[in-house]
Amino acid sequence: MDATNKLLIPITAGMLLILSGVFAIIVLWIPLFYNEQYITFGAIGIILSIFPILAGILSIKRKLWMITVIGASIGLFTILTPLIISGLLASIGFILIVISKKEFH
């Protein structure tokens, strides 16, 4: 693997994690408007969906690898949402972050 590909792995992982968090927030906001009994679950899901976005930002900056891994692993819980694609994006982003550990400062 050449140097350009190594630099693109954390950026790709960051973009995938940000997309994962945004998709999860969009999907988890919808029940808040239709039924009052989902407000708690929606709020918890939205809070959990913020962590992949933050991990994606850290991954793009290539800083704080351990916190990025923790945020990406919290993003894996979004696979429980009705939109499974957010969990799949978080899974791929998590794998890419683990592979590119040497690229972080």
N, C-alpha and C positions, 0 to 999 in steps of 0.2 A: 504494500500500500504506500502510495507516495504522500508527500507532506500536505498537498492540497486536500486529499481525501480525509486525512487525519484531522485537519482543521474544520472540515465540514460536518463531521460526525456530531460534535456537541451542538452546533448550530441547528442541524436537522432535528436532533433530539429536543432542543428547546422549542422549536416551532411545533413539533408534534405535541409536546406537553401543553403549550399554550392553547393549541386547537382543542385538545382534550378537555382542558378546564373550561373553555368557552362553551363547547358543546354541552358539557354537563350542567353548566349554569343555566343555559337556555332550556334544557329539558327539565331541570328541577324547578324552574320558576313556574312552569305551566300549572302544576297541581295547586299552587298557592292561589290561583285565581278561580279555581273551580270548586274546591271543597275545603272546608275549614279544618278537617281532621288531618290533612296533609301538611299543614303549616309547619309543624315541628320537623317532620322528615325533610321537607324542602329546605328549611333553614339549615339543618345539619348538612345536607347535601351541598348547599351553596358554600358553606364554610369549608367543607372538605374539597370543593372544587377550586378554591382559591390557591391551595397549596401546589397543585401542578402548574398553575400559571406562574407562581413565584419561582418554582423549580425551573421552569422553562426560561425565565429571565436570567436566572443564575447560570444556567447551562449555556446560554448564548454569550454571556460575559465570561464563561469558563472560570468561575470562582466558587469556592466553598463546595467541594465535591460531596462531602458527607451530607450536608444540608440539602443539596440537590437530589441525592439519592433518597433521602427521607421524604422530601416533597413529591418525588416521582412515585415512591411506593404508596404514599397516601392517595395519589391519583389512581392507583390500581383499584381502589374501592369504587370508582365510578363505573366499573364494569357491571355493577348491580343496577344501574339506571336503565330505563327502557331503551335508550339509545346506546347500544352496545359498542358503537364505533368509538365513543370517547374512552372506554376502557381499553380497547385495542390500540388506540393511539398512545395511551399512557403506557401500555405494556411495551410497545416498540420503543418509545422514548426512554423508558427505564433500562431496557437492554442496551440501547446505544450509549447511555450515560455510563453504565457499568463497564462497557467495552472501552470507552474513551477516558478512563481514569487518569492516564498519564498526561492528558491535554489540559487538565485543570491546574490552577495555581494554588 
